[in-house]
């Protein structure tokens, strides 16, 4: 049986949120923002929605 990958949950720091806001304002895509924060695109989208940050690239 294959080993399961352990899920590591990291809290969002103020610096993470600042990066999210600045990159969203620059209209970077969700995947690019997620990669720079070392988080999944899903987690990035959820946190952006929670803080009222638009991730629209248009």
C-alpha positions in Angstrom: 0.0 0.0 0.0 1.3 3.4 -1.0 2.2 5.9 1.8 -0.2 8.9 2.1 1.3 12.3 1.8 0.9 14.2 5.0 -1.1 17.4 4.8 0.8 20.4 6.3 -1.4 23.3 7.1 0.4 26.7 7.5 -1.2 29.8 8.9 -1.4 32.9 6.7 1.0 35.5 7.8 0.5 39.3 7.3 3.3 39.1 4.8 1.5 36.4 2.8 -1.7 38.5 2.7 0.3 41.6 1.7 1.9 39.6 -1.2 -1.5 38.3 -2.2 -3.0 41.8 -2.3 -0.1 43.3 -4.3 0.0 40.5 -6.8 -3.8 40.5 -7.2 -3.7 44.3 -7.8 -1.0 43.7 -10.5 -3.5 41.2 -12.1 -1.2 38.1 -11.7 -3.1 34.8 -12.2 -4.2 32.6 -9.4 -1.6 29.9 -10.3 1.3 32.4 -10.3 0.2 33.9 -7.0 -0.2 30.5 -5.4 3.3 29.4 -6.6 5.0 32.4 -5.2 3.2 31.9 -1.8 4.0 28.1 -2.0 0.3 27.3 -1.6 -2.4 25.6 -3.6 -4.5 27.6 -6.1 -7.6 26.6 -4.1 -6.2 27.9 -0.8 -5.2 31.1 -2.5 -8.7 31.6 -4.0 -10.4 30.9 -0.7 -8.3 33.3 1.3 -8.7 36.0 -1.4 -12.5 35.6 -1.3 -12.4 35.7 2.5 -10.6 39.0 2.5 -12.6 40.5 -0.4 -9.7 40.5 -2.9 -10.6 40.1 -6.5 -8.3 37.7 -8.5 -9.8 38.7 -11.8 -7.1 39.0 -14.5 -9.2 41.2 -16.8 
